Amino acid sequence: MSGPGDALDVGVVASAPGKLILTGEYAVLDGAPALVIAVDRRVTARLAASGEATGASPFLTAVAEELARRGLAHAATAARRVLVDSTALYEGATKLGLGSSAAVTVAATALALAASAARGGAGLDRAQVLAIAAAAHAAAQGAKGARGSGADIAAATLGGVLEFVVAERGEGAAPRVTRRAWPTGVRLIPFFTGTAADTVTLVAAVTAARARDRVAVDAALAAVTTASRTACAACAAPPALAATALLGALALAAHATDRLAAAHRAHRWSPGVSPPHGPPWQPSGAPPRPRAPAPATSASPCSRSPQMYPKPPGRSSKPGVSPCPCDSTRPAWT
């Protein structure tokens, strides 16, 4: 095993997927379940070669600090040499809302742990990766004014379809994460509004709105909670019922998110449910500002194909994301 001053295994590469939060946004911070899935766009992390410059991302810094706080000096040393490519989760310089900071944090954490052990990730403890990445991500977000739920960290670490409930208050408490199944025949069509949203800013906006009009905001969050519980239950329902139940739950979630928008008046967007004969749609995570959506790419909910990285030459970074809630979306270390 390498010591802090010894050579690290620079051949180790880590990748982690982005996410879509389908239901439970904002209410998850109050203990509501969130339904979150990993997608087939990934960040990749590697160790900088000798003399190669590294960036100063607050999330990478937080990973190194959290590893050091836990007494993992070898891994903290490795974390300070991590370089991450997150371009797959951006459109040019604009975030696509796929949890880029969480995926970066998870990939960096896994890489640091694996490289410091010089064993290429074999036997890497996902629970340890989840705990360290969640603490580091929360610290970096908290420094900006508000912390997210950690659902994006869970999706980047575990992959697939997850029901996520935040950890109880207290040192060492872990979130409750339950793996769910995606209903056969349900297709998601993600699209990008063209405008990025900032988690910290929007969480702060909802908190401020709650202080101004607690009754209206609490009622909206209660509706979000009910819809999310219904969606999570749908993904655990018998196959013959799951698809119809999930579509109904997503329609409820869209209406609930609209209620929250009206309550805090921070953002406006078109109603979350299509006309009577159309499929339901809603924002994933943070609500977007109004803008004509970019063309969507029809996506199968699960390709079951191995994830390849680095990104194959010629792959487009244009909007269009395939949700892949299967085990192949789990982070890979090679």
GILIN-V899293 format. One record per pair of residues at least 12 apart in sequence whose C-alpha atoms are under 10 Angstrom apart, sorted by the first residue. I is the first residue (numbers start at 1). J is the second residue. If there is no record, write none. Layout:
# GILIN-V899293
i	j
I	J
I	J
This chain:
# GILIN-V899293
i	j
1	74
1	115
1	116
1	117
1	118
1	119
2	74
2	75
2	115
2	116
2	117
2	118
3	73
3	74
3	75
3	77
3	116
3	117
4	72
4	73
4	74
4	75
4	76
4	77
4	78
4	116
5	74
5	77
6	74
6	77
6	116
7	50
7	78
7	115
7	116
7	118
8	47
8	74
8	75
8	77
8	78
8	81
8	112
8	114
8	115
8	116
8	117
8	118
9	46
9	47
9	78
9	111
9	112
9	114
9	115
9	116
9	117
9	118
9	119
9	120
10	46
10	47
10	48
10	49
10	50
10	78
10	81
10	82
10	111
10	115
10	116
10	118
10	120
11	46
11	47
11	49
11	115
11	118
11	120
11	334
12	45
12	46
12	47
12	111
12	112
12	114
12	115
12	116
12	118
12	119
12	120
12	121
12	333
12	334
13	44
13	45
13	46
13	47
13	82
13	84
13	107
13	108
13	110
13	111
13	112
13	114
13	115
13	120
13	121
13	309
13	310
13	332
13	333
13	334
14	42
14	43
14	44
14	45
14	46
14	47
14	84
14	104
14	106
14	107
14	108
14	109
14	110
14	111
14	112
14	114
14	115
14	120
14	121
14	309
14	310
14	331
14	332
14	333
14	334
15	41
15	42
15	43
15	44
15	45
15	46
15	84
15	85
15	86
15	103
15	104
15	106
15	107
15	108
15	110
15	111
15	156
15	157
15	307
15	308
15	309
15	310
15	329
15	330
15	331
15	332
15	333
15	334
16	38
16	39
16	40
16	41
16	42
16	43
16	44
16	45
16	86
16	100
16	102
16	103
16	104
16	105
16	106
16	107
16	108
16	110
16	153
16	155
16	156
16	157
16	158
16	159
16	329
16	330
16	331
16	332
16	333
17	37
17	38
17	39
17	40
17	41
17	42
17	43
17	44
17	88
17	89
17	98
17	99
17	100
17	102
17	103
17	104
17	106
17	107
17	152
17	153
17	155
17	156
17	157
17	158
17	159
17	160
17	307
17	324
17	329
17	330
17	331
17	332
18	37
18	38
18	39
18	40
18	41
18	42
18	43
18	86
18	88
18	89
18	96
18	97
18	98
18	99
18	100
18	101
18	102
18	103
18	104
18	152
18	153
18	155
18	156
18	157
18	159
18	321
18	323
18	329
19	36
19	37
19	38
19	39
19	40
19	41
19	42
19	89
19	97
19	98
19	99
19	100
19	102
19	103
19	151
19	152
19	153
19	154
19	155
19	156
19	159
19	160
19	161
19	284
19	285
19	321
19	323
19	324
19	325
20	35
20	36
20	37
20	38
20	39
20	97
20	98
20	99
20	151
20	152
20	155
20	161
20	190
20	283
20	284
20	285
20	321
20	323
21	34
21	35
21	36
21	37
21	38
21	97
21	98
21	99
21	151
21	152
21	155
21	162
21	283
21	284
21	285
21	286
22	34
22	35
22	36
22	37
22	228
22	231
22	232
22	250
22	253
22	254
22	281
22	282
22	283
22	284
22	285
23	35
23	36
23	163
23	224
23	225
23	226
23	227
23	228
23	229
23	230
23	231
23	232
23	249
23	250
23	252
23	253
23	254
23	256
23	257
23	282
23	283
23	284
23	285
24	36
24	163
24	164
24	165
24	221
24	222
24	223
24	224
24	225
24	226
24	227
24	228
24	229
24	231
24	232
24	253
24	256
24	257
24	284
24	285
25	148
25	149
25	151
25	203
25	221
25	224
25	225
25	228
25	253
25	257
25	283
25	284
25	285
25	286
25	287
26	148
26	149
26	199
26	202
26	203
26	206
26	207
26	221
26	224
26	225
26	257
26	260
26	285
26	286
27	149
27	218
27	220
27	221
27	222
27	223
27	224
27	225
27	226
27	228
28	148
28	149
28	150
28	151
28	164
28	165
28	166
28	221
28	224
28	225
28	228
29	147
29	148
29	149
29	150
29	151
29	165
29	166
29	167
29	203
30	149
30	165
30	166
30	221
30	222
30	225
31	149
31	164
31	165
31	166
31	167
31	168
31	225
32	163
32	164
32	165
32	166
32	221
32	222
32	224
32	225
32	226
32	227
32	228
32	229
33	151
33	162
33	163
33	164
33	165
33	166
33	176
33	177
33	224
33	225
33	226
33	227
33	228
33	229
33	230
33	231
33	232
34	149
34	151
34	162
34	163
34	164
34	165
34	166
34	177
34	224
34	225
34	227
34	228
34	229
34	231
34	232
34	285
35	151
35	155
35	161
35	162
35	163
35	164
35	165
35	178
35	179
35	180
35	228
35	229
35	230
35	231
35	232
35	233
35	235
36	151
36	152
36	154
36	155
36	159
36	160
36	161
36	162
36	163
36	164
36	180
36	232
36	284
36	285
36	325
37	151
37	152
37	154
37	155
37	156
37	158
37	159
37	160
37	161
37	162
37	163
37	179
37	180
37	182
37	301
37	323
37	324
37	325
37	326
37	329
38	98
38	99
38	152
38	154
38	155
38	156
38	157
38	158
38	159
38	160
38	161
38	162
38	322
38	323
38	324
38	325
38	326
38	327
38	328
38	329
38	330
39	98
39	155
39	156
39	159
39	160
39	161
39	301
39	302
39	321
39	322
39	323
39	324
39	325
39	326
39	329
39	330
40	88
40	159
40	301
40	302
40	303
40	305
40	306
40	307
40	308
40	321
40	322
40	323
40	324
40	325
40	328
40	329
40	330
41	86
41	87
41	88
41	89
41	90
41	98
41	100
41	103
41	307
41	311
41	317
41	320
41	321
41	322
41	323
41	324
41	329
42	85
42	86
42	87
42	88
42	89
42	98
42	100
42	103
42	104
42	107
42	156
42	307
42	308
42	309
42	310
42	311
42	329
42	331
43	84
43	85
43	86
43	87
43	88
43	89
43	100
43	101
43	102
43	103
43	104
43	105
43	106
43	107
43	108
43	156
43	309
43	310
43	311
43	331
44	83
44	84
44	85
44	86
44	87
44	88
44	103
44	104
44	107
44	108
44	111
44	309
44	310
44	311
44	331
44	332
44	333
45	82
45	83
45	84
45	85
45	86
45	103
45	104
45	105
45	106
45	107
45	108
45	109
45	110
45	111
45	112
45	310
45	333
46	78
46	79
46	81
46	82
46	83
46	84
46	85
46	107
46	108
46	111
46	112
46	115
47	78
47	79
47	80
47	81
47	82
47	83
47	84
47	108
47	111
47	112
47	115
48	78
48	80
48	81
48	82
48	83
48	84
49	81
49	82
49	83
50	81
52	81
52	83
53	81
53	82
53	83
54	80
54	81
54	82
54	83
54	84
55	80
55	81
55	82
55	83
55	84
56	80
56	83
57	83
57	84
57	101
57	104
57	105
57	140
58	101
58	105
58	136
58	137
58	139
58	140
58	141
58	143
58	144
59	101
59	102
59	104
59	105
59	106
59	108
59	133
59	136
59	137
59	138
59	139
59	140
59	141
60	79
60	80
60	81
60	82
60	83
60	84
60	101
60	104
60	105
60	106
60	107
60	108
60	109
60	133
60	136
60	137
60	140
61	76
61	79
61	80
61	82
61	105
61	136
61	137
61	140
62	76
62	79
62	80
62	105
62	109
62	132
62	133
62	135
62	136
62	137
62	138
62	139
62	140
62	141
63	75
63	76
63	79
63	80
63	104
63	105
63	106
63	108
63	109
63	112
63	132
63	133
63	134
63	135
63	136
63	137
63	139
63	140
64	76
64	77
64	78
64	79
64	80
64	81
64	82
64	108
64	109
64	112
64	132
64	136
65	77
65	79
65	80
65	136
65	139
66	109
66	132
66	133
66	134
66	135
66	136
66	137
66	139
67	79
67	109
67	112
67	113
67	132
67	133
67	135
67	136
70	132
72	112
72	113
72	116
73	116
74	112
74	113
74	115
74	116
74	117
75	109
75	110
75	111
75	112
75	113
75	114
75	115
75	116
75	117
76	109
76	112
76	113
76	116
77	112
77	113
77	115
77	116
78	108
78	109
78	111
78	112
78	113
78	114
78	115
78	116
78	117
79	108
79	109
79	110
79	111
79	112
79	113
79	115
79	116
80	108
80	112
81	108
81	112
82	107
82	108
82	109
82	111
82	112
83	104
83	107
83	108
84	103
84	104
84	105
84	107
84	108
85	104
85	310
85	311
86	100
86	101
86	103
86	104
87	100
87	311
87	317
88	100
88	311
88	315
88	316
88	317
88	318
88	321
89	101
89	103
89	317
89	318
89	319
89	321
90	196
90	317
90	318
90	319
91	192
91	194
91	196
91	316
91	317
91	318
91	319
92	317
92	318
93	196
94	194
94	195
94	196
94	197
95	192
95	194
95	195
95	196
95	197
95	198
96	191
96	192
96	193
96	194
96	195
96	196
96	197
96	318
96	319
96	321
97	192
97	193
97	195
97	196
97	197
97	198
97	199
97	283
97	284
97	285
97	286
97	288
98	152
98	284
98	285
98	321
99	151
99	152
99	153
99	155
99	156
99	199
99	285
100	152
100	153
100	156
101	137
101	140
101	141
101	152
101	153
102	133
102	134
102	136
102	137
102	138
102	150
102	151
102	152
102	153
102	154
102	155
102	156
102	157
103	133
103	137
103	152
103	153
103	154
103	155
103	156
103	157
103	331
104	133
104	137
104	153
104	156
105	129
105	130
105	132
105	133
105	134
105	135
105	136
105	137
105	140
105	153
105	156
105	157
106	126
106	129
106	130
106	131
106	132
106	133
106	134
106	136
106	137
106	152
106	153
106	154
106	155
106	156
106	157
106	331
107	129
107	133
107	156
107	157
107	331
107	332
107	333
108	129
108	133
109	128
109	129
109	130
109	131
109	132
109	133
109	134
109	136
109	157
110	124
110	125
110	126
110	128
110	129
110	130
110	132
110	133
110	157
110	331
110	332
110	333
111	124
111	129
111	332
111	333
111	334
112	129
113	125
113	128
113	129
114	333
114	334
115	333
119	334
120	333
120	334
121	332
121	333
121	334
122	333
122	334
124	333
126	154
126	157
126	158
126	330
126	331
127	154
127	157
127	158
127	174
129	153
129	154
129	157
129	158
130	150
130	153
130	154
130	155
130	156
130	157
130	158
130	174
130	175
131	150
131	153
131	154
131	157
131	172
131	173
131	174
131	175
133	150
133	153
133	154
133	156
133	157
134	148
134	149
134	150
134	151
134	152
134	153
134	154
134	157
134	174
134	175
135	150
135	153
135	172
137	150
137	152
137	153
138	150
138	153
141	199
141	200
142	200
143	200
144	200
144	201
145	200
145	201
145	203
145	204
146	199
146	200
146	201
146	202
146	203
146	204
146	207
147	199
147	200
147	203
147	204
148	166
148	199
148	200
148	203
149	164
149	165
149	166
149	167
149	175
150	164
150	165
150	166
150	167
150	175
151	163
151	164
151	165
151	166
151	175
151	177
152	164
152	285
154	175
154	176
154	177
155	177
155	325
155	329
155	330
155	331
156	329
156	330
156	331
157	329
157	330
157	331
157	332
158	177
158	179
158	326
158	327
158	329
158	330
158	331
159	179
159	324
159	325
159	326
159	327
159	328
159	329
159	330
159	331
160	179
160	180
160	181
160	182
160	302
160	323
160	324
160	325
160	326
160	327
160	328
160	329
160	330
161	178
161	179
161	180
161	181
161	182
161	232
161	235
161	323
161	324
161	325
161	326
161	327
161	329
162	176
162	177
162	178
162	179
162	180
162	181
162	182
162	232
162	235
162	325
163	176
163	177
163	178
163	179
163	180
163	228
163	229
163	231
163	232
163	233
163	235
163	236
164	176
164	177
164	178
164	179
164	232
165	177
165	178
178	232
179	232
179	235
179	236
179	325
180	232
180	233
180	234
180	235
180	236
180	237
180	325
180	326
181	232
181	234
181	235
181	236
181	237
181	239
181	242
181	325
181	326
182	234
182	235
182	236
182	239
182	242
182	243
182	246
182	301
182	302
182	324
182	325
182	326
183	234
183	235
183	236
183	237
183	238
183	239
183	240
183	241
183	242
183	243
183	244
183	245
183	246
183	247
183	301
184	239
184	240
184	242
184	243
184	301
184	302
185	242
185	243
185	244
185	300
185	301
186	242
186	243
186	244
186	246
186	247
186	300
186	301
187	243
187	298
187	299
187	300
187	301
187	302
187	322
187	323
188	279
188	281
188	297
188	298
188	299
188	300
188	301
188	321
188	322
188	323
189	281
189	296
189	297
189	298
189	299
189	300
189	301
189	320
189	321
189	322
189	323
190	281
190	282
190	283
190	284
190	295
190	296
190	297
190	298
190	299
190	319
190	320
190	321
190	322
190	323
191	283
191	284
191	293
191	294
191	295
191	296
191	297
191	298
191	318
191	319
191	320
191	321
192	283
192	288
192	291
192	292
192	293
192	294
192	295
192	296
192	318
192	319
192	320
192	321
193	283
193	287
193	288
193	289
193	290
193	291
193	292
193	293
193	294
193	295
193	319
194	288
194	289
194	290
194	291
194	292
194	293
194	294
194	319
195	288
195	289
195	290
195	291
195	293
196	286
196	287
196	288
196	289
197	285
197	286
197	287
197	288
197	289
198	286
198	287
199	285
199	286
201	286
202	266
202	267
202	285
202	286
202	287
203	286
205	264
205	265
205	266
205	267
206	260
206	261
206	263
206	264
206	265
206	266
207	264
208	264
208	266
209	260
209	263
209	264
209	265
209	266
210	263
210	264
212	263
212	264
213	263
213	264
214	263
214	264
215	263
216	259
216	260
216	262
216	263
216	264
217	259
217	260
217	261
217	262
217	263
217	264
218	260
218	263
219	256
219	259
219	260
219	263
220	255
220	256
220	257
220	258
220	259
220	260
220	261
220	262
220	263
220	264
221	256
221	257
221	259
221	260
221	263
222	256
222	260
223	252
223	253
223	254
223	255
223	256
223	257
223	259
223	260
224	252
224	253
224	254
224	255
224	256
224	257
224	258
224	259
224	260
225	253
225	256
226	249
226	252
226	253
226	256
227	246
227	248
227	249
227	250
227	251
227	252
227	253
227	254
227	255
227	256
227	257
228	246
228	249
228	250
228	252
228	253
228	256
229	249
229	253
230	245
230	246
230	248
230	249
230	250
230	252
230	253
231	245
231	246
231	247
231	248
231	249
231	250
231	251
231	252
231	253
232	245
232	246
232	249
233	245
233	246
233	249
234	246
234	247
234	248
234	249
247	279
247	280
247	281
248	279
248	280
249	280
250	272
250	273
250	279
250	280
250	281
250	282
251	272
251	273
251	274
251	279
251	280
251	281
251	282
252	272
252	273
252	280
252	282
253	272
253	273
253	280
253	281
253	282
253	283
254	271
254	272
254	273
254	274
254	280
254	281
254	282
254	283
254	284
255	271
255	272
255	273
255	280
255	281
255	282
256	272
256	282
257	271
257	272
257	282
257	283
257	285
257	286
257	287
258	270
258	271
258	272
258	273
258	282
258	283
258	287
259	271
259	272
260	287
261	287
266	287
266	289
267	286
267	287
267	288
267	289
267	290
268	287
268	288
268	289
268	290
269	282
269	283
269	287
269	288
269	289
269	290
269	291
270	282
270	288
270	289
270	290
270	291
293	319
294	318
294	319
294	320
295	318
295	319
295	320
296	318
296	319
296	320
296	321
297	318
297	319
297	320
297	321
297	322
298	320
298	321
298	322
299	320
299	321
299	322
299	323
299	324
300	321
300	322
300	323
300	324
301	321
301	322
301	323
301	324
301	325
301	326
302	322
302	323
302	324
302	325
302	326
302	327
302	328
302	329
303	322
303	323
303	324
303	325
303	326
303	328
303	329
304	324
304	325
304	326
304	327
304	328
304	329
305	324
305	326
305	327
305	328
305	329
306	327
306	328
306	329
307	328
307	329
307	330
307	331
307	332
308	332
309	332
